[in-house]
């Protein structure tokens, strides 16, 4: 089930800023070489991530779930000149290809690429983050959220991807994966530590601001 039909999705991509050439290459190669290319953020969502990052001009970004680096590069576009982006992924097989994308970008020296279990890597990071993007294994989203919230500055943002789960989020008799996302959304909706709303962009992004 698609939240937005393909014609409207195409129109949205035509009315935002164009996709940088390196990102277009990442998109193409991901669709050719990966078995689950839909995990890539893509043009429109990528421009949203870039837009939010530019608004914040963050000095420190954390991304949980690198995949092929598309969202990482979008988020890096708004970094302060002395800013740093930490991105974490468990798939070591993608490391060399993703690292060469980073190295070809203007942000090569600002991106710290960690391979490992995010739940183990996050506690080793000493920064206070301005912006966090969570887009990894959905079963751990609640754990990631609770782990990063104390590390986010007051007024900082947490973005969680795939929270509408192809529209299945409204199902009464949900499968286990959908039920986990329903529980996460309900928990965050009741969390008085943050302001929050879901953006119906692509597969749904929870936009969360720490009070």
ChimeraX attribute file (.defattr): number of C-alpha atoms within 10 A of each C-alpha:
attribute: neighborCount
match mode: 1-to-1
recipient: residues
	/A:1	8
	/A:2	11
	/A:3	16
	/A:4	15
	/A:5	9
	/A:6	10
	/A:7	8
	/A:8	10
	/A:9	14
	/A:10	13
	/A:11	11
	/A:12	12
	/A:13	16
	/A:14	13
	/A:15	9
	/A:16	12
	/A:17	12
	/A:18	12
	/A:19	17
	/A:20	11
	/A:21	9
	/A:22	15
	/A:23	20
	/A:24	15
	/A:25	14
	/A:26	19
	/A:27	20
	/A:28	12
	/A:29	14
	/A:30	20
	/A:31	15
	/A:32	10
	/A:33	9
	/A:34	13
	/A:35	9
	/A:36	9
	/A:37	17
	/A:38	11
	/A:39	16
	/A:40	20
	/A:41	24
	/A:42	20
	/A:43	24
	/A:44	22
	/A:45	19
	/A:46	20
	/A:47	22
	/A:48	18
	/A:49	23
	/A:50	20
	/A:51	17
	/A:52	18
	/A:53	22
	/A:54	17
	/A:55	11
	/A:56	16
	/A:57	20
	/A:58	23
	/A:59	18
	/A:60	21
	/A:61	28
	/A:62	28
	/A:63	23
	/A:64	26
	/A:65	23
	/A:66	27
	/A:67	24
	/A:68	26
	/A:69	27
	/A:70	24
	/A:71	26
	/A:72	30
	/A:73	24
	/A:74	26
	/A:75	28
	/A:76	28
	/A:77	19
	/A:78	21
	/A:79	23
	/A:80	16
	/A:81	11
	/A:82	10
	/A:83	17
	/A:84	21
	/A:85	25
	/A:86	22
	/A:87	24
	/A:88	25
	/A:89	23
	/A:90	17
	/A:91	15
	/A:92	10
	/A:93	9
	/A:94	16
	/A:95	18
	/A:96	10
	/A:97	14
	/A:98	18
	/A:99	17
	/A:100	12
	/A:101	18
	/A:102	24
	/A:103	14
	/A:104	10
	/A:105	16
	/A:106	11
	/A:107	18
	/A:108	15
	/A:109	13
	/A:110	19
	/A:111	21
	/A:112	15
	/A:113	19
	/A:114	20
	/A:115	18
	/A:116	14
	/A:117	13
	/A:118	20
	/A:119	15
	/A:120	9
	/A:121	14
	/A:122	21
	/A:123	11
	/A:124	8
	/A:125	12
	/A:126	8
	/A:127	16
	/A:128	18
	/A:129	25
	/A:130	22
	/A:131	27
	/A:132	26
	/A:133	25
	/A:134	24
	/A:135	24
	/A:136	22
	/A:137	11
	/A:138	19
	/A:139	15
	/A:140	15
	/A:141	20
	/A:142	16
	/A:143	12
	/A:144	20
	/A:145	18
	/A:146	10
	/A:147	14
	/A:148	18
	/A:149	20
	/A:150	12
	/A:151	20
	/A:152	22
	/A:153	16
	/A:154	16
	/A:155	15
	/A:156	20
	/A:157	26
	/A:158	26
	/A:159	20
	/A:160	23
	/A:161	22
	/A:162	21
	/A:163	25
	/A:164	23
	/A:165	19
	/A:166	16
	/A:167	17
	/A:168	19
	/A:169	20
	/A:170	13
	/A:171	11
	/A:172	8
	/A:173	9
	/A:174	14
	/A:175	11
	/A:176	10
	/A:177	12
	/A:178	22
	/A:179	18
	/A:180	18
	/A:181	23
	/A:182	19
	/A:183	13
	/A:184	19
	/A:185	20
	/A:186	11
	/A:187	11
	/A:188	18
	/A:189	16
	/A:190	11
	/A:191	11
	/A:192	10
	/A:193	13
	/A:194	19
	/A:195	16
	/A:196	19
	/A:197	13
	/A:198	17
	/A:199	15
	/A:200	15
	/A:201	17
	/A:202	20
	/A:203	18
	/A:204	19
	/A:205	22
	/A:206	23
	/A:207	17
	/A:208	22
	/A:209	20
	/A:210	18
	/A:211	12
